[in-house]
Amino acid sequence: ININTFMETTAHDKWWRWQKNRAKSQNYTYKYAQPPHNSNLNNACQKVSNEWLTIGGHQERGFALGYFNASYLQKCDIHLLTNEEEEIVAFCNQLPRFTDSHTISIDMLRHIPSADNAMSFLLYKSIEHLQPQASYFDLGFVPFANTDNPSVRIAKILSGDRFSAKGLMQFKNKFKPDWQPVHLVYKGDLGDV
């Protein structure tokens, strides 16, 4: 996502105005935390993560998506939404940068079940916060999106219970991203992928 284009144009369209108004009516507050994080923040994020895992189909991953790990989070900036009671209702962690990249990305996106409308607002506020620091915001990839050949059709069927590419792509398209292809080269049997 080109951050300036998103903030100047996309974030003002009807869907985004609706998301911002919903968040305002929920009294969500955006917060940003840099490491080292205290044990209260770690525990609160763990609690959100555990509740997120109770939502149908959510599970920890290892390759395509991040998984909750407190020591890993100690290396990350964390973007948070809190409610009126100052409880964390959603968070995402910013991937550490090891070079002078103009792109910032996030990893885990977690929210409590009752705050299912919080994630888009959290990402909006995160992008707004990061605007002075970077030119681009990477939402990550959508497995098997916009591809169609026999091998990919088989892979989509085999991974159907792991990734909801259609819903994920619909959500990410709300940001009007510039989609870039990502390729995986693998030697071995298709079943081992």
Buried (B, 14 or more C-beta within 10 A) or exposed (E): BBBEBBBEEBBEEEEBEEBBEBBEEBEBBBBEBEEEBEEEBBEBBBBBBEBBEEEEEBEEEEEEBBEBBBEBBEEBBBBBBBBEEEEBBBBBBBBEBEEEEEBBBBBBBBBBEEBEBBBBBBBBBBBBBBBEEBBBBBBBBBBBBEBEEEEEEEBBEEBEEEBBBEEBBEBBEBBBBEEEEEEEEEEEEEEEE
